[in-house]
């Protein structure tokens, strides 16, 4: 989401996302990268909880097979490996059934611990200072943009308004 892009229409418009989607707009889209000579576009899904769900993982694996990113014909009998934490969604029945079909066979390693309690981005000494410096410089701008876009109004001082608008 590019919070600095010009917004077209109102969020209640039935075509708000369509009007604001594309390069240079509020929803510019994601990157595409090339992997082993194949273009891989971004993959975005959402859930009410904000978590990755079993159906989302299943859709992701199906998309990878549909686009033939794993090139199973080149290495017959070899099943790709993917690693997940032990969250219950990784044991979604549809996901387990799909990855065990011969044409979609995947080896999965479910149960790797989620280590965000021990380490996460910003914890390393090399990142921490830079991350904090940039965040504090951008914070007034982000708060102002959020107030305008999400809440529709703002009560920031004139100094902040003139410096960051």
Secondary structure by P-SEA (a helix, b strand, c coil): ccccccccccccccccccccccccccccbbbbbbcccccccbbbbbcccccccaaaaaaaaaaaaaaccccccccccbbbbbbbccccccccaaaaaaaacccbbbbbbccccccccccccccccccaaaaaaaaaaaaaaaaaaaaaaccccccccaaaaaacc
